[in-house]
Structure formats: C-alpha cells, structure tokens
Amino acid sequence: MAEIEKSEFFNLRHYEYGEALFGSHKGMRYRLAREPLANVFFTPVDQRNPEDRLLATIWPEPYAYAKTDPALMVSKKFEITEEGFDEAIAWINEQYEARKKEWNELVYRTM
C-alpha cells in the first residue's frame, strides 16, 4: 500500500503553471515539478516541447530543497501524462520504502 497517496499531490494540470509541489514524509522530503520549470498553461498543447518531463526528487530531512546539497538528492524524470504522474508518485513511494530505515532514523535524530 502506498505511503504517500495521490490525493496529497496537486492534480497534473497544476504543474502546467510552472509550480512545484514540496512535501515530506517521515524523514524524506520530496519535490515534483515540470522540468524545465515553466508556465505552459497558456501554450497550446501542440506547441509545447515534447521533451519536457515531470521531475521527481527526494532527499533527507531536515533541509529545504534550496538548502540541501544536490549530492544528497536523487531524481528521476517521467512523462507529463496521467500515467507518468502515477509513475512519479509510485517512484517517490518506492524511494521511501527502499530507504525506510534511514528516513526513520532521521526523524528520531531531529526530535
């Protein structure tokens, strides 16, 4: 069962506005955004760059995205489709599960 539910994310259309979603879950922080980060909402679909992707990134707490050493981050790109969106959320959950012990230790260290 997924730890982080899809309902905790903005809907896929939100990312067309060039806004990222940031979240945290039991010691792991995550970000999901359009890459490159750009407002394409008013750009006709047929004029958008087909190479653009959703970029999911995870890193350990306690620091924010802008204050974290990029060497501590892991990212993966996904298609900007409903299927790619679902895959990005599944990947974030997989990253949590794969490093669950590490994330949980971070929670206790920061308390």
SULLINGI-V401883 format. One record per residue. N is the residue number from 1. OMEGA is omega in whole degrees, 0 to 359 (NA if undefined). D_FIRST is the distance of its C-alpha to the first C-alpha in Angstrom with 1 decimal. Layout:
[[N & OMEGA & D_FIRST] [N & OMEGA & D_FIRST]]
This chain:
[[1 & 182 & 0.0] [2 & 175 & 3.8] [3 & 181 & 6.4] [4 & 184 & 9.1] [5 & 178 & 9.1] [6 & 181 & 11.8] [7 & 178 & 14.0] [8 & 179 & 14.7] [9 & 171 & 16.6] [10 & 177 & 19.9] [11 & 186 & 20.3] [12 & 182 & 21.5] [13 & 179 & 25.1] [14 & 185 & 25.1] [15 & 175 & 25.3] [16 & 179 & 28.5] [17 & 179 & 30.2] [18 & 179 & 29.9] [19 & 177 & 27.7] [20 & 171 & 24.9] [21 & 176 & 21.9] [22 & 177 & 21.4] [23 & 175 & 18.7] [24 & 182 & 17.7] [25 & 172 & 14.8] [26 & 176 & 15.7] [27 & 179 & 18.5] [28 & 173 & 17.4] [29 & 179 & 19.1] [30 & 180 & 18.5] [31 & 174 & 20.6] [32 & 183 & 20.4] [33 & 172 & 23.8] [34 & 179 & 26.1] [35 & 2 & 28.1] [36 & 181 & 30.9] [37 & 184 & 30.4] [38 & 176 & 32.7] [39 & 180 & 33.2] [40 & 184 & 33.4] [41 & 183 & 32.8] [42 & 176 & 36.5] [43 & 178 & 36.8] [44 & 184 & 36.9] [45 & 182 & 34.0] [46 & 178 & 36.6] [47 & 179 & 37.9] [48 & 180 & 34.8] [49 & 181 & 34.4] [50 & 179 & 32.3] [51 & 179 & 31.5] [52 & 183 & 29.6] [53 & 166 & 25.9] [54 & 179 & 22.9] [55 & 176 & 22.7] [56 & 181 & 19.6] [57 & 175 & 20.7] [58 & 177 & 19.2] [59 & 181 & 21.5] [60 & 171 & 21.8] [61 & 19 & 22.9] [62 & 191 & 25.5] [63 & 176 & 27.3] [64 & 181 & 26.9] [65 & 184 & 26.7] [66 & 183 & 30.5] [67 & 182 & 31.2] [68 & 176 & 29.0] [69 & 180 & 30.6] [70 & 178 & 29.4] [71 & 179 & 29.3] [72 & 183 & 26.3] [73 & 174 & 24.3] [74 & 182 & 22.3] [75 & 175 & 22.1] [76 & 181 & 21.3] [77 & 181 & 22.7] [78 & 177 & 21.3] [79 & 178 & 23.2] [80 & 176 & 23.8] [81 & 177 & 22.4] [82 & 178 & 19.5] [83 & 178 & 18.1] [84 & 177 & 18.8] [85 & 177 & 17.3] [86 & 179 & 13.9] [87 & 179 & 14.5] [88 & 179 & 15.4] [89 & 178 & 12.4] [90 & 180 & 10.3] [91 & 178 & 13.0] [92 & 178 & 13.0] [93 & 177 & 9.4] [94 & 179 & 10.7] [95 & 177 & 13.7] [96 & 182 & 12.2] [97 & 183 & 10.6] [98 & 183 & 13.9] [99 & 186 & 16.0] [100 & 180 & 14.2] [101 & 179 & 17.4] [102 & 180 & 19.6] [103 & 181 & 17.8] [104 & 177 & 17.9] [105 & 179 & 21.5] [106 & 180 & 22.4] [107 & 183 & 21.3] [108 & 179 & 23.6] [109 & 183 & 26.4] [110 & 180 & 26.6] [111 & NA & 26.8]]
